[in-house]
Amino acid sequence: MDENRIYTTVQGDMWDSIAYEFYGDVKYIGLLFKSNPDYLDVSVFSAGEKIFIPELPEEYEDDLPEWRR
């Protein structure tokens, strides 16, 4: 795992705020979920959790129209 792609949470972080901070859009939450399966039961993070922030693939599946998936 690339240590440069690790985000350490602050108290109160949520998936949508993390997605927005790193990708500029909350629609990438699914990518964060897939990359951090140990945290799927967390809604609001405590301080100090290590979250992997993957780079966006060139064509992210959730961005594709239904007929192209």
C-alpha positions as CSV (number, residue, x, y, z in Angstrom):
1,M,0.0,0.0,0.0
2,D,1.4,3.4,-1.0
3,E,2.0,5.3,2.2
4,N,1.4,8.6,0.3
5,R,-2.2,7.6,-0.3
6,I,-3.0,7.1,3.4
7,Y,-5.3,9.6,5.1
8,T,-5.4,9.8,8.9
9,T,-8.9,10.7,10.0
10,V,-9.9,13.5,12.3
11,Q,-12.8,13.2,14.7
12,G,-16.1,13.5,12.9
13,D,-14.8,12.6,9.4
14,M,-17.4,10.8,7.3
15,W,-17.1,8.9,4.0
16,D,-18.7,11.7,2.0
17,S,-16.5,14.4,3.4
18,I,-13.4,12.3,2.7
19,A,-14.5,11.6,-0.9
20,Y,-15.2,15.3,-1.4
21,E,-11.9,16.4,0.0
22,F,-9.8,14.0,-2.1
23,Y,-11.9,13.7,-5.3
24,G,-14.0,16.8,-5.3
25,D,-17.2,14.8,-5.5
26,V,-19.1,12.6,-3.0
27,K,-20.0,10.1,-5.8
28,Y,-16.6,8.4,-5.3
29,I,-17.6,7.0,-1.9
30,G,-17.9,3.5,-3.5
31,L,-14.2,3.6,-4.5
32,L,-13.3,4.4,-0.9
33,F,-15.6,1.6,0.4
34,K,-14.0,-0.9,-2.0
35,S,-10.5,0.1,-0.8
36,N,-11.2,0.1,2.9
37,P,-13.5,-2.9,3.6
38,D,-12.5,-3.0,7.3
39,Y,-14.3,0.3,7.9
40,L,-17.6,-0.4,6.2
41,D,-19.5,-0.4,9.5
42,V,-18.2,3.1,10.3
43,S,-20.3,6.2,9.6
44,V,-18.5,8.8,11.6
45,F,-14.7,8.2,12.1
46,S,-12.7,8.7,15.3
47,A,-9.5,10.5,15.1
48,G,-6.4,8.5,14.0
49,E,-7.9,5.9,11.6
50,K,-5.8,5.1,8.6
51,I,-7.9,5.2,5.3
52,F,-6.4,4.3,2.0
53,I,-7.2,6.8,-0.7
54,P,-6.8,5.1,-4.1
55,E,-6.2,7.1,-7.3
56,L,-9.1,7.5,-9.6
57,P,-8.9,5.1,-12.5
58,E,-9.2,6.8,-15.9
59,E,-12.7,5.5,-16.3
60,Y,-14.4,4.8,-13.0
61,E,-17.2,2.3,-13.4
62,D,-19.7,4.3,-11.3
63,D,-19.3,7.1,-13.8
64,L,-20.3,5.0,-16.7
65,P,-23.9,5.0,-18.0
66,E,-25.8,1.9,-17.1
67,W,-25.7,0.4,-20.6
68,R,-21.8,0.5,-20.5
69,R,-21.4,-1.4,-17.2
